[in-house]
Amino acid sequence: MLFNFVQFAQQWLDQVGLYRFLQVFNQTTFRAVAAIILAFIIVLLLGKRTIRWLMKQKIGDLAEFGHADLNRLTKQKGSTPTMGGALISLAVFATIALLADMTNFYVQMALLCLVWLTILGGVDDWLKLTTARRSPGSRQGLHSWEKLVFQVGIALLLGFFIHHHGMNNEQTRVLVLPFQRPVIPGTTQLDLEHVFILGPWAFGILTVLVIAGSSNAVNLTDGMDGLASGIMAIVGFAFLILCLITGIQNYAQFMLTPFIPGGAELAVVAGAITGACLGFLWFNCHPAQVFMGDTGSLPLGGMIGFIAVVIRQELLLLLIGGVLVAEVMSVVLQVGYFKLSGGSRIFRCAPIHHHFHLGGWGEQQVVV
């Protein structure tokens, strides 16, 4: 809103002599960095109050896993409040609303993704807590397939709108592969002889895989103090840089990447994610005072997947979010091998951070 206000009231601000102090808001780089600071401060200021409210509501994590040794290792976390991800989502939403261009199509879609997945995660967390109170030992939230339906639903919706928005610009639909030069040097034109332009179906399938996959990946990673929040702070900052590179024409031309008009504004979104996660890490690092729960992990993963799709850097997400990929693959391998072998396991417990924890590593060692 600050950016839009400065744009709307530029003439009046100039007349009263204030524009020279506010014109810095026209710079995307400034607003992206400011988003880190603002989101960090919001979480830091509201953190203690939010934790006290969650404790008063008895919204605590039961720390129950299907593994006796793991339950023993985590029994001291039983009273730690969860659903702290609501604070992350609030900080991200407020920061985007204040500093981003609210008329930007991609910003509007990012907010849709944030709200949709925050509600989904909140419902899942709340059902887990309420069913556990009614039936001690039970921790049944939404079924996996139910969550997946809503994750795939928002991914399809976003994929349709992103594809439709970029219909007249092939750069918004190019598949960027490793060790490939998709852009002709010295220009922002695609090298059409050596690149793949995704059609509607391929684009939609890729969008679903990336957004739903990254949402679930962060959800699986959120199992130790500071693990998911620390990783997402790193991933968010990396994508802040990538948004500036792909969304600013001179940078895109120099780095030989597709130029995505309007994509630079997502640097503010990535900055908000980074700052909110850094602020949350203050309360979530060992020993954690609060957990984010699905309320935070689902929207964080979904939004970073959305950003990767828009700026055409889905494969870089696999590299930057390598730990997230390892967490998902450990679950896939464990479940697949268990079914094929008739009960044998590859890891002591999946996701893989539990494997190391059960192997004698301290929780802080695993996170580091």
Disulfide bonds with the S-S distance in Angstrom:
none
